[in-house]
Amino acid sequence: MKKVLDKFFYPKSVALVGATEKPEKIGYTVLRNLLENGYGGTVYPVNPKYRKLQGKKCYAHLRNLPKAPDLVLFALPAALVPPQMAACREIGAQCAVVIASDSKKPGKKAKAVVPRPEI
């Protein structure tokens, strides 16, 4: 258990699914913070739209990473996270953090991610 917690709290490598070049998106801010604020581990930006982001090679999918990261960060709309979690299991990543970046306008209700059961 300690090894898993060490990977979560002290990751040597981090994959950011939803990394982007758009400054208004959370994936941009998280990537910039990882690269510019002293994180010393390996950073793997993941987004099929880019080949490079902020000077780093960008991977199209988690399955394309050279090795399983210690920690996967998801900066995606919540509805897109479940298939990516399955990819985490496939590649052997044990720790993940979800930053659901659903963009909703003020005053509008967020859409339910999990369908309601039929009664």
C-alpha positions as CSV (number, residue, x, y, z in Angstrom):
1,M,0.0,0.0,0.0
2,K,2.8,2.4,0.8
3,K,4.2,2.0,-2.7
4,V,0.9,3.1,-4.2
5,L,0.6,6.0,-1.9
6,D,4.2,7.1,-2.7
7,K,3.2,7.0,-6.4
8,F,0.2,9.2,-5.6
9,F,1.9,11.8,-3.4
10,Y,5.4,11.6,-4.8
11,P,5.1,10.6,-8.5
12,K,8.2,10.3,-10.6
13,S,6.1,10.6,-13.7
14,V,2.8,12.2,-14.5
15,A,0.5,11.9,-17.5
16,L,-1.9,14.8,-18.2
17,V,-4.8,13.7,-20.3
18,G,-6.5,16.8,-21.7
19,A,-3.3,18.8,-22.0
20,T,-3.9,21.7,-24.4
21,E,-2.4,24.9,-25.8
22,K,-5.5,26.9,-25.0
23,P,-4.8,29.2,-22.0
24,E,-8.4,29.3,-20.9
25,K,-8.5,25.5,-20.4
26,I,-7.5,23.8,-17.1
27,G,-5.3,21.4,-19.1
28,Y,-3.1,24.3,-20.1
29,T,-2.8,25.6,-16.6
30,V,-2.0,22.2,-15.1
31,L,0.7,21.5,-17.7
32,R,2.3,24.9,-17.3
33,N,2.3,24.5,-13.5
34,L,4.0,21.0,-13.8
35,L,6.6,22.3,-16.2
36,E,7.4,25.7,-14.6
37,N,7.0,25.3,-10.8
38,G,9.6,22.8,-9.8
39,Y,8.1,19.4,-10.5
40,G,11.2,17.3,-11.2
41,G,9.7,14.2,-12.7
42,T,8.7,13.2,-16.2
43,V,5.6,14.9,-17.7
44,Y,3.6,13.2,-20.5
45,P,1.1,15.5,-22.1
46,V,-1.7,13.4,-23.7
47,N,-4.0,14.8,-26.4
48,P,-4.5,13.4,-29.9
49,K,-4.8,17.0,-31.3
50,Y,-1.2,17.9,-30.7
51,R,2.3,16.5,-31.4
52,K,4.0,19.0,-29.0
53,L,2.8,21.1,-26.1
54,Q,4.9,23.7,-24.2
55,G,8.1,22.1,-25.6
56,K,7.2,18.5,-24.6
57,K,6.3,15.6,-26.9
58,C,2.5,15.1,-26.8
59,Y,1.0,11.6,-26.9
60,A,-2.2,10.8,-28.7
61,H,-3.4,8.3,-26.1
62,L,-2.3,6.8,-22.8
63,R,-1.5,3.5,-24.6
64,N,1.2,5.4,-26.6
65,L,3.3,6.4,-23.5
66,P,6.7,4.8,-23.3
67,K,5.9,3.4,-19.8
68,A,3.0,3.6,-17.3
69,P,3.1,6.9,-15.3
70,D,3.0,6.9,-11.5
71,L,0.1,9.3,-11.7
72,V,-2.5,10.2,-14.3
73,L,-4.2,13.6,-14.2
74,F,-7.5,14.0,-16.1
75,A,-8.4,17.5,-17.2
76,L,-11.4,16.5,-19.3
77,P,-15.1,16.9,-19.3
78,A,-16.4,14.3,-16.8
79,A,-18.3,12.3,-19.4
80,L,-15.0,11.5,-21.2
81,V,-13.2,10.2,-18.1
82,P,-14.6,6.6,-17.8
83,P,-13.0,5.3,-21.1
84,Q,-9.7,6.9,-20.1
85,M,-9.8,5.2,-16.7
86,A,-10.1,1.9,-18.5
87,A,-7.0,2.9,-20.4
88,C,-5.2,3.5,-17.1
89,R,-6.0,0.0,-16.0
90,E,-4.7,-1.4,-19.4
91,I,-1.3,0.3,-19.1
92,G,-0.9,-0.4,-15.4
93,A,-1.2,3.1,-14.0
94,Q,-2.4,2.8,-10.4
95,C,-3.1,6.4,-9.4
96,A,-5.3,9.0,-11.0
97,V,-6.8,12.4,-10.2
98,V,-9.9,13.7,-12.0
99,I,-10.2,17.4,-12.6
100,A,-13.6,17.5,-14.3
101,S,-13.4,20.5,-16.6
102,D,-17.0,20.6,-17.7
103,S,-17.6,24.0,-19.2
104,K,-21.0,25.3,-18.2
105,K,-22.3,28.9,-18.4
106,P,-23.3,30.6,-15.2
107,G,-26.9,29.9,-14.3
108,K,-27.1,26.6,-16.2
109,K,-27.2,23.3,-14.5
110,A,-24.5,20.8,-15.1
111,K,-25.6,17.7,-17.0
112,A,-25.7,14.4,-15.1
113,V,-22.7,12.2,-16.0
114,V,-24.3,9.0,-14.6
115,P,-27.6,8.0,-16.1
116,R,-30.5,7.7,-13.6
117,P,-31.9,4.2,-13.1
118,E,-35.3,3.5,-14.5
119,I,-38.0,3.0,-11.9
